[in-house]
Amino acid sequence: MSNAVLIVLGGSEYTGWKRVTVQRSLEVLAGRFSVSLTQQQPIPLSRDTKVEVWLHENLVLSGYTDRVTASITPADYSLTISGRDRAGDLVDASAETAPQEFASITLEQLIREITDPFDISVRFEVDAPEVFQKFALQQETVFSAIERACRMRGVFVTSDEFGRLVVSDHGNARAVDALVVGENILQITSMFDDRERFSHYTVLSQRPSSDFLTAEDAISVQGKATDSNVTRYRPKIILAEGVSSPENAIERAEWEATVRAARGQKISVLVPGWLQSNGELWREGLVVFVRAPELNINQEMLIRDVSFTLDDTTGERTHFVLVPEDAYEKQPVRAKDVADGLWALNEGYRGR
């Protein structure tokens, strides 16, 4: 059992956990945890209990228990508790804010408005002063609405160890340590997936209405981009929701080509321990240098997923999923004179 893991349940502290998993990801808004023990302790078994997860005196998650499983036999006892951080409610629950349509509202005002009933704090690390002329909720979850609005402003939303929403750019912080084969890497696996890559991209849209445009010109906006590394004929047509300019359509096509190529490259890395050499935990969103000559990898990459695990056999381990930094390039923001509200409604990349 390990005292490196402290779980605070309903205000009471518990240690001695046998198995531990804590996961955080740029792809999933809410952090997740699962802890188990095999010796009976007087631990509350109620669901929906407030919880804090601490690793080596570092807070990594604040939220609630989702599931409690207890099993007793004449020879064995096991208890497993799992849950998510406070932002998990925004992933599950619908946005039923009145009104369902907003006018002349900034991104920060919008997010604070639709998260207010959940009593979840929001921290903005970027400035997004542009006003949505109109933003309509689409009978969707709170997170879906927030993510859509953030894409329209070229920023990203995650949660932190306190369960707060954080609106920021990725790639601004760098890891202290590098990941190097023969030094701290126990296992490394490279993965390439070209199923979502295409030889060329065409974004179709229409211009904002104008007295100086013919009907044909207004509906024939196209933007094109190519991926020279896809040698087979694989076209992709994307319908841009709402109206757009030719420049915006080209930017969107180039963004699709860049991001899809980057997201098709992933590296899985396993290292011993949970801490960097300076005593800080590894974190998702850090840029880290990776050196694996056998796989022809010698570059900086972005930590997309981080998973801390503990068990009897291996002890403390950290597992990463790394992607090129271009995988989280900002989606282009349309010109101010273009109506807001439906851009990128169906072409998002984030997981739930």
N, C-alpha and C positions, 0 to 999 in steps of 0.2 A: 504494500500500500504506500501511497505517496502523500506527504504533507505539502508538496509543492503546489497542490491544487486545493484551493479553498472555495467552497460553495456556501453562499449566504442565502438561506431559505427562510422567507418570512421574518428576517431580522436575526436569525440564529445561525451560527457558523458551524460548518461540518468539514472535516478532513478525513483522510484515510481511504480515498477512493481508489478502486482497483483498476478500472478502465475509464479513460477519458478521451473524448473527441470534441474539439471546438473548431468550427469552420466559419470562415469569413470570405466573402467573394465580392468582386466588383460586378458580377453578373446577378447576384441575388441580394436584394435590399437588406434583409434581416440576417444577422449572424445566428448560428445554430450551435447547440451543445448537446452532449449526451454523456452522462456519468453513471458508473455502476459500482456496486460493492457487493461483497459476498459474506459479510459478517453483519449480523443484525444490529441495528442502531435505532434509537428512538427518533426517527426522522419523519416529519409530517408527510403524509401521502396524498394530500389534497392537490387537485389540479388548480391551475391558475394562481399559483403562489408566486409572489415576487421573488426574483432570484438575481444574484450577482455571481459571476464566475471570475476568479482570480487565479492567475498562473504566476508563480514566483513573485507574488506581491504586486503584480500588474493586473489591473482591472481590464478584462477583455470583453465582457458582455453584461448588459443590464436588461432584464426583461421578465419573462414569466415562464413557468413550466407549462408545457403543452400536454405531456403524456407521462404517466407514472405506471410502471409495470413492476409488480412484486410477485415472486414465486417462491413457494416453500414446499420442500419434500422432507421426508425423514432424514435425508443426508445432506441436503443443500438448502441454502437461502440466497436469493439474489434480488437486488433492487436496482432498477434502471430509471433514471429521471432524465427527460429531455425537454427542450424548449427552444425559444428564440428570443431575440432582443425585442424591445418595445415596438420597433418599426414593423414587426410581423403583422400587427393589426392592420396596418395600411396596405399590406399585400393581400389580405383576405377580405377586408370590408369594403363595401360599396361607398362611393362618394355620393351622399344624398344631401349635400349642402344646398340650402335655398339661398339664392337662386341657382339654377343649373347652368345659367349662361352669364358670363361676366363681360363687362365692357370697360375699356380704358384702365387696365390693371397691369401692374408689373408682375414679373415672375415671383418675386419675394412676397408681394401682397397676395397673389393667388395661392401659393403654397401655404402660407400662414392661415389663410381663410379656410381651406379645405381640411387642414390638419387640426384646427383649433378644437373641434369636439373630442379629439383623442388625447389632448393634453400632452402632445409630443413637441419638444423644442426643435427649432430649426437653426442651424448655423450656416451662414453664407460666407464662403471664402473667396467668392468672385463677385464682381459687380455686373449686374444684368439690368440696367435701367430702362431698356426698351419697353414700351407699353404694348400690350396686346390690345388691339382695337376691339377684338371680340374673341372670347375663348369659351367654348361650349363643352360641358361634360357629356360623355357619350355612353351613359349607363354603364360605367366602368368602375373598377376599383380605384381607391384613392391613389395607390401607387401608379397605376396605369396612367391616370391623368397627370400626375406629377412628372413622370418620366417623359410623357409626350411633350409637356410644356418645356421641360429642360432640353430636350432634343431641339426644339424650335429656337432655343437660345444658345445652343452649342455648348452646354455645360452638362455635368453628370451629377447624379444623386446617389449617395450611399448612406449608411448609418455608422455611428461610432460606438465606442465602448460604453457610452452612457445611454445608448438607445436614442440619441438625437439624430435627426436628418442632417446630412452635411451636403451642401451644394458646392461643387468645386471643379477644378480641372484635375486630371490624373497626370502623374509623371512629374510633379513638382518636388517630390521628396526622394532622396536616394538612400539606399542601404549603406551601412557602414562596411559590411563585409561583402566580398565577392563570393560567388559559387564556383568552385574549381574542382574538377576531377582530380583525384589523388590527394586532395587536401580535406575538404569538408563534404563532398558529395558522396553519399552512399550508393545512390542509383540515379541514373538519368535516362530519360526516354524521349526521343523526338518523334513528333507526329505531324504528318502533312495530310491535309484533307482539302481536295480541290472541288468538292461537289458543289460548293456555293460560289465558285469562281467562273467567270465567263470571258469569252474572247473580246466581246465589245458590249457596251452598255448604251442604251438609248433612253433618255428621260423625256417623256412627253408631258406637256402641260399647255396652259393657255395664258395669254397675257392679261393684265388688268385691262378693263374696257377703256377705250379712248375714242374720241371723235376723229382722230387722225389715223386709225387703223381700219383696214377692211376686215370683214368678218372672217375671211380666210386667214389673214395674218394673225388675227387674235387667237385662233384656235390651233395654230401650227407651230408652237414653240417646241423646239427640240434641243437637247443637249447630248453630246456623244463623247465617249471615252473608250479607250481600249486597254486591255491587259496583255502586253506583248509576250508574257510567259505562258499564256494559254494558246497553244498552237492549233488546236482543233476549232472548228466552227461551232461556237456556243454563244448565240446571241441572248441578251437579256433586255427586255423592255420593261420599264418602270413607269407607272402612271403617277405623276406627282399630284397629290391632293391639293385642291385649291388652284390659285393662279400663280404665275411665276414669270420671270423675265428670261430671255435667252441666256444671259450671263449666269443666272441662278441655276438654270437647267444644266448647263455645262459643269458648274461647280458640283452639283449633286451627282452627275454621272462620274466625274473624277473621284469624288468621295467614295462612291460605291465600289469602284475598281480598287482603290487603295485599301479600304477597310476590309473588303472581302478577301483580298490577297493576304493581308496581315492576320486575319482571324483564322485562316486556314493553316497557320503554323503555330504549333503549341509544343512546349517542352515541359515534361513532368520531372521534378527533382525531389529527392528525399535526402534530408540531412539529419544528423544527430542533434538532439537538444531542441530547445525552443527559443534560445536567446542568441543575439549577436554578440560579438566580442566586447561590446561596450555595455552589456547587460540589458539592452532593450530587446523586447520581443520583435520577431519578424512581423511584418504587417502587409496586408494587401495594399496595392497602390504604390508600393515602393519600386523605384527603378534600381535594378541590380545588375552588376556585370557578371556574365556567365562565360566560363572558359572550359570547353570540352573539345580538345583538338580531334579526338577520335570521331566526333560527330560534326566536325567543321563548324563549331560554334565558338565565336570569340567576339561577343558584343553585349551591349546593354539591352535588357529586356524588362518588361513590366510584370510585376507579380499580380496576376489576376485573382488567383485563389490561394489561400493559406489554410492549412489544416494542422492543428496541434493534436497529437495522439499520445496516449500513455497506456501501456499494458505490461503484464508480468514478463513477457518474453523480450521485448525490444526496449523497454523504458521510454524515455521521452524522444519523440521524433517530430519533425516538421516536414510536411509535404507541400510542395508548391506546384501550381500550374502557371507557366510563364508564357507571355505572348509578346510579339513586337509592339513597340510603342504606337505604331501606326494603327493598331487595332482599335485604339480609342481616340483617333483623330476627331476633332470637333466636326459635327455635321454643319455644313454651311448654313448661315442664317440669311434669310431672304431680305431683299431691300425693304426699307421702311414703308414704301408706298404700296406694298403687296399685302392683301388682307391676311390676317392671322386666323388660326383656329383648327385647320385640318391638315396642316403639313406633316408629312411622315407618320400618318396615323397607322398605316399597316406595314411599314417597312422598317420597323425597329429591330434592334439586335439584342437587347437586354433580355436575360432570363428572368424568371419570376421566383 
